[in-house]
Amino acid sequence: MLLEIDHHSGVPIYRQVIEQIRQQIMTGQLSEGKQLMSVRELAAQLRVNPMTISKAYALLEVEGLVERRRGVGLFAARLRKDKKTHTKAKLLEEILRKAAVTAVQFGIPEEKAREMLAKLYRKYDSRTRSHSNE
């Protein structure tokens, strides 16, 4: 489990941990049933207080993204398809919200921002690329 903490971002460390683990679960990098690092291991790796990791793990558990197995540890939970779809949509909306705010601040017209998104989407969507290469 690879996490990166930015101590200068202004975002609390436990929030950064939650966001990164949530994203790894949603993208499949942290697959269902895979064990998370122990609180002590992750705290040592990130050089943060173990209570910070404990708080992040507890909130992920409340969210239903991880499950605790007594005496064994924490594991990525099995998610219902609708919950996974909803969570992915929320994550994407937050990313797009930031992009929209930036576009408005830069004075980029909405249509130009849409064109840019569509172009980037086509560039990175493997289904589109495989059809265009035929």
Contacts in CASP RR format, 6 or more apart in sequence:
PFRMAT RR
TARGET T0000
AUTHOR 0000-0000-0000
METHOD contacts of the structure
MODEL  1
MLLEIDHHSGVPIYRQVIEQIRQQIMTGQLSEGKQLMSVRELAAQLRVNP
MTISKAYALLEVEGLVERRRGVGLFAARLRKDKKTHTKAKLLEEILRKAA
VTAVQFGIPEEKAREMLAKLYRKYDSRTRSHSNE
1 21 0 8 1.000
1 24 0 8 1.000
1 30 0 8 1.000
1 36 0 8 1.000
1 37 0 8 1.000
1 42 0 8 1.000
3 16 0 8 1.000
3 17 0 8 1.000
3 20 0 8 1.000
3 21 0 8 1.000
3 42 0 8 1.000
3 45 0 8 1.000
3 46 0 8 1.000
4 20 0 8 1.000
5 13 0 8 1.000
5 16 0 8 1.000
5 17 0 8 1.000
5 46 0 8 1.000
5 48 0 8 1.000
6 16 0 8 1.000
7 13 0 8 1.000
9 16 0 8 1.000
11 19 0 8 1.000
13 46 0 8 1.000
13 48 0 8 1.000
13 52 0 8 1.000
14 52 0 8 1.000
14 53 0 8 1.000
14 55 0 8 1.000
14 56 0 8 1.000
14 59 0 8 1.000
15 56 0 8 1.000
17 42 0 8 1.000
17 46 0 8 1.000
17 52 0 8 1.000
17 53 0 8 1.000
17 56 0 8 1.000
18 56 0 8 1.000
18 59 0 8 1.000
18 60 0 8 1.000
21 30 0 8 1.000
21 36 0 8 1.000
21 56 0 8 1.000
21 60 0 8 1.000
21 65 0 8 1.000
21 66 0 8 1.000
22 60 0 8 1.000
22 63 0 8 1.000
22 65 0 8 1.000
22 87 0 8 1.000
22 91 0 8 1.000
23 29 0 8 1.000
23 91 0 8 1.000
24 30 0 8 1.000
25 65 0 8 1.000
25 66 0 8 1.000
25 76 0 8 1.000
25 79 0 8 1.000
26 84 0 8 1.000
26 87 0 8 1.000
26 88 0 8 1.000
26 91 0 8 1.000
30 36 0 8 1.000
30 76 0 8 1.000
31 76 0 8 1.000
32 76 0 8 1.000
32 77 0 8 1.000
32 78 0 8 1.000
32 79 0 8 1.000
33 75 0 8 1.000
33 76 0 8 1.000
33 77 0 8 1.000
33 78 0 8 1.000
34 75 0 8 1.000
34 76 0 8 1.000
35 72 0 8 1.000
35 73 0 8 1.000
35 74 0 8 1.000
35 75 0 8 1.000
36 42 0 8 1.000
36 57 0 8 1.000
36 66 0 8 1.000
36 73 0 8 1.000
36 74 0 8 1.000
36 75 0 8 1.000
36 76 0 8 1.000
37 45 0 8 1.000
38 73 0 8 1.000
39 50 0 8 1.000
39 53 0 8 1.000
39 54 0 8 1.000
39 57 0 8 1.000
40 50 0 8 1.000
42 53 0 8 1.000
43 49 0 8 1.000
43 50 0 8 1.000
43 52 0 8 1.000
43 53 0 8 1.000
46 53 0 8 1.000
57 66 0 8 1.000
57 74 0 8 1.000
60 66 0 8 1.000
60 74 0 8 1.000
61 67 0 8 1.000
61 68 0 8 1.000
61 74 0 8 1.000
64 77 0 8 1.000
64 79 0 8 1.000
65 76 0 8 1.000
65 77 0 8 1.000
65 79 0 8 1.000
65 87 0 8 1.000
66 74 0 8 1.000
66 75 0 8 1.000
66 76 0 8 1.000
66 77 0 8 1.000
67 74 0 8 1.000
67 75 0 8 1.000
67 77 0 8 1.000
68 74 0 8 1.000
69 75 0 8 1.000
79 87 0 8 1.000
99 113 0 8 1.000
99 117 0 8 1.000
100 113 0 8 1.000
103 110 0 8 1.000
103 113 0 8 1.000
108 116 0 8 1.000
121 128 0 8 1.000
122 128 0 8 1.000
122 129 0 8 1.000
123 129 0 8 1.000
END
